[in-house]
Amino acid sequence: MARILGVPASDVVGLDLREWRWMLALDNLTTGANSAIESVVTLGGRSFLLTHTALLESGQLTGALLKLTDALAIQRADTMVRSQRKPRGLTARYHFDHIVGSSPALQRTRAVAERCAQSMATVLITGESGTGKELFAQAIHNASLRCERPFVALNCASFPESLLESELFGYEDGSFTGARKGGKAGLFETAHTGTIFLDEIGDMPISLQTRLLRVLQEREVVRLGSQQPIPVDLRVMAATHCNLRERIQSGCFRADLYYRLNILRLAIPSLRERPQDISVLALKLLLSSMRRQGCNLPADQALGPLMNILQRYDWPGNVRELENLMERFAVFLSGCRSISNINYAAFLDETEELSETAASTPLMQLALETTDSFVRPHIEPPTHGAWSAGHDGNLADDDETVGENFRGMCCLTRP
């Protein structure tokens, strides 16, 4: 205790706690009102969990125990428990049922993806950012014979070159300064018998492309600091938003690696190539965001006056941008008591992305245009409760509500 308080023990032994540190006093316990009290206190510039516990004998209060626990130690223990309980990213959550949309472009892409799932060949997935490339990769894995095996995903653009190499290939004990004692298996070894998904493969450093090429050719990896090859049985799927042929011409990507990756090809359409899907995606995204915000307004009626603007917008960020915008709209709606209180003009003033599109669509005419021209889409309820690329929420119970609320799209209230 003296060390925590930062004073000599001789200065505090025998002192009344109420005189020394009032928050340490045991008055509440000695009255018998509580058998244990917890609070957070700051002592010596550090935070502690303070616990007062009554000591009872035959129901009689005979003393008290005061315990201080370092808050940082509690945080470390909490992090360890949560990390052990949380899946380590070795499973694929999404299935083909999660892919929502009825547009011809999306249906063609889904058909190609389902064929890819029947093969164990390498798949190269291309598409703009935010189109759902990893969603398709997970769906392919879950529909393949490796569905019960690990699915390991890595974004090649999120690591510096030195760290990316050790993450992919692993390392032996003492191979570099700071290496973990005993070494570490790389992600290729972790994905053994399963699938490894290399996102943003076009941004992988050229020096690592050579090592990746050997893995694809020989199906074996060599850890850093070792010369012993380790056989691996895995399927490789890679994704990029780049034009790899252009990067080959500029010397940023190896041609031989491209031809190793480009066995099965899956091109994900952008959101502007599938405008028929915007309405159903927007409504599902908005409904989920409104539930998180605790907003009980009917999502379909709230969204209806904006639908023409959403369908005319170019969506450079694709589904991810649509999700962000619906989250913003849900936060805006949380301050509205009813549909008639929604100030759409104010929301559009706050939404720079839609300002140019909104300028060509008079707001007062929008509700009437939507009522006349909006076609109620058919929603297939997803079996597993998700619906869109990059979305972490579970909407397993949303589909019935969405189907019921869509009838309100034909009787919108003017803002």
C-alpha positions in Angstrom: 0.0 0.0 0.0 2.8 2.4 0.9 4.4 1.7 -2.6 1.1 2.5 -4.3 0.7 5.7 -2.3 4.3 6.6 -2.9 5.1 7.3 0.8 7.3 5.5 3.3 5.5 2.8 5.2 6.4 4.3 8.5 4.4 7.4 7.6 1.1 5.6 7.1 1.1 2.6 9.5 -1.5 3.2 12.1 -3.2 6.2 10.5 -6.9 6.5 10.1 -7.8 5.8 6.4 -10.4 8.6 6.5 -7.6 11.1 7.3 -5.2 9.8 4.8 -7.3 9.0 1.7 -11.0 9.5 2.2 -11.9 7.1 -0.7 -10.3 4.3 1.2 -12.5 4.7 4.3 -14.4 1.6 5.4 -17.4 3.5 7.0 -20.0 2.1 4.6 -19.0 -1.5 5.4 -18.9 -1.1 9.2 -22.5 0.0 9.1 -23.4 -3.3 7.6 -25.1 -1.7 4.6 -23.0 -3.6 2.0 -20.8 -6.7 2.1 -18.7 -5.5 -0.8 -18.2 -2.2 -2.6 -16.3 -1.6 -5.8 -15.1 1.7 -7.3 -12.4 3.1 -9.5 -9.9 5.4 -7.8 -6.7 7.2 -8.8 -3.7 6.9 -6.5 -0.2 8.0 -7.3 -1.2 8.9 -10.9 -2.5 5.4 -11.6 -6.0 3.9 -11.8 -7.1 1.1 -9.5 -10.2 -1.0 -8.9 -10.9 -0.5 -5.2 -12.8 -3.3 -3.5 -14.1 -3.1 0.1 -15.2 -6.5 1.4 -16.8 -7.1 4.8 -15.5 -10.0 6.9 -18.3 -11.8 8.6 -18.3 -14.5 11.2 -21.6 -16.1 12.2 -23.4 -13.2 10.5 -21.5 -10.6 12.6 -19.2 -8.1 11.1 -15.7 -8.7 12.5 -13.5 -6.8 10.1 -13.0 -5.6 6.6 -10.6 -6.2 3.7 -9.5 -3.5 1.3 -8.0 -4.6 -2.1 -6.5 -2.5 -4.9 -6.2 -4.0 -8.4 -4.2 -2.3 -11.1 -6.7 -1.2 -13.8 -4.1 -2.0 -16.5 -3.9 -5.6 -15.3 -7.7 -5.9 -15.5 -7.6 -4.5 -19.1 -4.9 -6.9 -20.1 -6.9 -9.8 -18.7 -10.1 -8.6 -20.4 -8.3 -8.4 -23.7 -6.9 -11.9 -23.3 -10.3 -13.4 -22.5 -12.1 -11.6 -25.4 -9.4 -12.6 -27.8 -9.6 -16.2 -26.8 -13.4 -16.3 -27.1 -13.5 -14.4 -30.4 -13.0 -16.4 -33.6 -9.5 -15.9 -34.8 -10.5 -15.0 -38.3 -10.1 -18.6 -39.6 -13.7 -19.0 -40.6 -15.7 -17.6 -43.4 -19.0 -16.1 -42.3 -20.7 -15.4 -45.6 -22.5 -17.7 -48.0 -24.1 -17.2 -51.4 -27.4 -16.6 -49.6 -25.9 -13.4 -48.2 -25.5 -11.9 -51.7 -28.6 -9.8 -52.2 -29.7 -8.5 -55.6 -31.6 -9.5 -58.7 -29.9 -7.5 -61.3 -28.6 -9.4 -64.4 -25.0 -8.3 -63.7 -25.0 -9.7 -60.2 -26.8 -12.9 -61.2 -24.1 -13.6 -63.9 -21.4 -12.9 -61.4 -23.0 -15.2 -58.8 -23.3 -18.0 -61.4 -19.6 -17.7 -62.2 -18.7 -17.7 -58.5 -20.8 -20.9 -57.9 -18.8 -22.6 -60.7 -15.6 -21.5 -59.0 -16.7 -23.2 -55.8 -16.8 -26.5 -57.6 -13.1 -26.3 -58.4 -10.0 -26.1 -56.3 -8.1 -23.9 -58.7 -6.8 -20.5 -57.9 -9.3 -17.6 -58.2 -8.5 -14.0 -59.1 -11.3 -11.6 -58.0 -11.4 -8.2 -59.5 -13.6 -5.2 -58.8 -13.7 -1.7 -57.5 -13.3 -1.0 -53.8 -16.4 -1.6 -51.8 -18.0 -4.1 -54.2 -17.8 -7.1 -51.9 -14.8 -9.1 -53.1 -14.1 -10.8 -49.8 -17.8 -11.6 -49.5 -17.6 -13.6 -52.7 -14.4 -15.2 -51.6 -16.0 -16.4 -48.4 -19.1 -17.6 -50.2 -16.9 -19.6 -52.7 -15.0 -21.1 -49.8 -18.2 -22.1 -47.9 -19.6 -23.7 -51.0 -16.5 -25.7 -51.7 -15.1 -29.0 -50.4 -12.9 -27.0 -48.1 -15.8 -25.4 -46.3 -14.9 -27.1 -42.9 -11.3 -26.0 -43.2 -9.7 -22.7 -42.3 -10.3 -19.5 -44.2 -7.5 -17.1 -43.7 -7.7 -13.5 -45.0 -4.9 -11.0 -45.3 -4.9 -7.5 -46.8 -1.5 -7.2 -48.5 -1.7 -3.3 -48.5 -2.1 -3.1 -44.7 1.4 -4.3 -43.7 4.9 -3.0 -44.3 7.0 -5.3 -46.5 9.1 -6.7 -43.6 6.1 -7.5 -41.5 4.1 -8.9 -44.4 6.8 -11.4 -45.2 6.9 -12.7 -41.7 3.1 -12.9 -41.5 2.8 -14.8 -44.7 5.8 -17.2 -44.4 6.4 -17.3 -40.7 9.9 -17.3 -39.1 12.2 -19.4 -37.0 13.5 -18.6 -33.5 16.1 -15.9 -33.6 15.7 -15.2 -37.3 15.5 -11.4 -36.6 15.5 -9.0 -33.7 12.3 -9.2 -31.8 11.3 -12.6 -33.2 9.1 -14.7 -30.9 10.9 -17.4 -29.0 10.3 -20.7 -30.7 9.3 -19.0 -34.0 5.9 -18.6 -35.5 3.9 -20.3 -38.3 2.9 -18.1 -41.2 -0.5 -17.6 -42.6 0.2 -20.1 -45.4 0.8 -22.8 -42.8 -2.2 -21.7 -40.8 -4.4 -22.1 -43.9 -3.2 -25.6 -44.5 -6.0 -27.8 -46.0 -8.1 -24.6 -46.3 -8.2 -21.4 -48.2 -6.0 -18.3 -48.0 -7.5 -15.0 -49.3 -4.9 -12.4 -50.4 -6.8 -9.1 -50.7 -5.2 -6.1 -52.6 -2.7 -8.5 -54.2 -1.8 -5.7 -56.6 -0.2 -3.8 -53.8 2.1 -6.6 -52.7 5.8 -5.6 -52.9 7.6 -7.0 -55.9 10.2 -8.8 -53.8 7.4 -10.8 -52.1 5.8 -11.7 -55.3 8.7 -14.0 -56.2 8.2 -15.9 -52.9 4.5 -16.1 -53.5 5.1 -17.5 -57.0 7.1 -20.4 -55.5 4.2 -21.2 -53.1 1.8 -21.3 -56.0 4.1 -23.5 -58.1 5.6 -25.9 -55.5 2.9 -25.7 -52.7 5.5 -25.3 -50.1 6.8 -22.5 -47.9 10.1 -21.7 -46.2 10.1 -19.8 -43.0 12.4 -16.8 -42.5 15.6 -18.0 -41.0 15.1 -21.6 -42.3 16.0 -23.6 -45.3 13.6 -26.4 -44.7 10.6 -26.3 -47.1 7.2 -27.1 -45.5 4.5 -28.6 -47.7 1.1 -26.9 -47.6 -2.2 -28.0 -49.1 -4.3 -24.9 -49.7 -6.4 -23.0 -52.1 -5.4 -19.5 -53.0 -7.9 -16.7 -53.8 -6.6 -13.2 -54.5 -8.4 -9.9 -55.1 -7.5 -6.5 -56.4 -9.1 -3.3 -57.5 -6.1 -2.5 -59.7 -5.6 -3.3 -63.4 -2.9 -5.9 -63.1 -2.0 -5.8 -66.8 -1.2 -2.1 -66.4 0.9 -2.8 -63.3 2.8 -5.4 -65.3 3.6 -2.9 -68.0 4.8 -0.4 -65.3 7.0 -3.1 -63.7 5.0 -3.2 -60.5 3.6 -6.7 -60.9 5.2 -9.9 -62.1 3.7 -11.3 -65.3 4.4 -14.9 -64.3 2.6 -14.4 -61.0 -0.4 -12.9 -62.8 -0.7 -15.9 -65.0 -0.4 -18.2 -62.0 -3.2 -16.3 -60.3 -5.4 -15.7 -63.3 -6.8 -19.3 -63.6 -10.3 -18.7 -62.6 -11.5 -15.1 -63.0 -14.3 -13.4 -61.2 -15.2 -9.8 -61.9 -17.5 -8.1 -59.3 -19.8 -5.5 -60.9 -19.9 -2.0 -59.4 -23.0 -0.7 -57.8 -23.7 1.6 -60.8 -23.7 -1.5 -63.0 -26.5 -2.9 -60.9 -28.9 0.0 -60.3 -31.8 -2.4 -59.8 -30.2 -3.5 -56.5 -29.8 -0.1 -55.0 -33.3 0.1 -53.5 -33.2 -3.2 -51.6 -29.6 -2.7 -50.4 -30.4 0.8 -49.2 -33.4 -0.2 -47.3 -31.7 -3.1 -45.6 -28.7 -1.0 -44.7 -30.9 1.8 -43.4 -33.1 -0.6 -41.4 -30.1 -2.1 -39.7 -28.6 1.3 -38.9 -31.9 2.6 -37.5 -32.1 -0.4 -35.2 -28.7 0.3 -33.8 -29.6 3.9 -33.3 -32.9 2.9 -31.6 -34.9 4.8 -34.1 -38.4 3.4 -34.6 -39.5 5.3 -37.7 -40.6 3.2 -40.7 -37.5 2.9 -42.7 -39.2 2.5 -46.1 -41.2 5.7 -45.7 -38.2 7.6 -44.4 -36.1 6.5 -47.4 -38.7 6.8 -50.1 -38.2 10.6 -50.9 -34.5 10.0 -51.4 -34.7 7.0 -53.6 -34.5 8.8 -56.9 -31.4 10.6 -55.8 -29.8 7.3 -54.6 -30.6 5.7 -58.0 -29.1 8.6 -60.0 -25.9 8.9 -57.9 -22.8 7.3 -59.4 -21.6 5.5 -56.2 -17.8 5.6 -56.7 -17.5 3.9 -53.3 -20.1 1.2 -54.2 -21.9 -0.7 -51.5 -19.5 0.5 -48.8 -20.3 4.1 -49.6 -24.0 3.3 -49.6 -23.7 1.6 -46.2 -21.9 4.7 -44.8 -24.5 7.0 -46.2 -27.4 5.0 -44.7 -25.6 5.0 -41.3 -25.4 8.8 -41.6 -29.1 9.0 -42.5 -30.0 6.8 -39.6 -28.2 9.1 -37.2 -30.0 12.1 -38.8 -33.4 10.3 -38.4 -32.7 9.6 -34.7 -33.6 13.2 -34.0 -36.9 13.1 -35.8 -40.2 12.2 -34.0 -42.2 11.4 -37.1 -41.9 11.1 -40.9 -43.4 14.6 -41.3 -40.6 16.0 -39.1 -37.8 14.8 -41.5 -36.0 17.8 -43.0 -34.6 16.2 -46.2 -33.2 19.5 -47.4 -31.1 19.8 -44.3 -29.8 16.2 -44.7 -28.9 16.8 -48.3 -27.0 20.0 -47.2 -25.0 17.8 -44.9 -24.3 15.2 -47.5 -21.7 16.5 -49.9 -21.7 13.3 -52.0 -25.3 13.7 -53.1 -25.4 17.5 -53.5 -24.9 17.6 -57.2 -27.4 14.8 -57.9 -29.9 16.3 -55.5 -29.6 19.7 -57.3 -31.0 18.1 -60.4 -33.9 16.5 -58.5 -36.2 19.0 -56.8 -37.0 17.7 -53.3 -40.7 18.7 -53.3 -41.3 16.7 -56.4 -39.3 13.7 -55.2 -41.9 12.0 -53.1 -44.4 12.1 -56.0 -41.9 10.9 -58.5 -40.9 8.0 -56.2 -44.6 7.1 -55.6 -45.2 7.0 -59.4 -42.0 5.4 -60.6 -40.6 3.3 -57.8 -41.0 -0.4 -58.4 -41.3 -2.5 -55.3 -38.4 -4.9 -55.4 -38.6 -8.6 -54.5 -36.6 -9.4 -51.5 -35.3 -12.9 -51.0 -34.7 -13.4 -47.3 -31.1 -14.5 -46.7 -30.8 -17.8 -44.9 -27.8 -16.8 -42.7 -28.8 -13.3 -41.7 -26.4 -11.1 -43.6 -26.9 -9.3 -46.9 -24.1 -7.1 -48.1 -20.4 -6.8 -48.6 -18.5 -5.6 -45.6 -21.5 -5.6 -43.3 -21.0 -7.0 -39.7 -24.6 -6.9 -38.5 -27.0 -9.8 -38.3 -30.3 -9.2 -40.0 -31.8 -12.7 -39.6 -34.9 -11.2 -38.1 -35.1 -8.2 -40.5 -36.6 -9.8 -43.6 -40.2 -10.2 -42.5 -40.2 -6.5 -41.3 -38.6 -5.4 -44.5 -41.2 -7.2 -46.6 -44.0 -5.7 -44.6 -42.7 -2.2 -44.6 -42.1 -2.1 -48.4 -45.9 -1.7 -49.0 -45.5 1.8 -47.4 -43.3 2.8 -50.4 -46.5 3.4 -52.4 -48.0 5.8 -50.0 -45.2 8.2 -49.0 -45.7 11.4 -47.1 -44.3 14.6 -48.4 -41.5 16.1 -46.3 
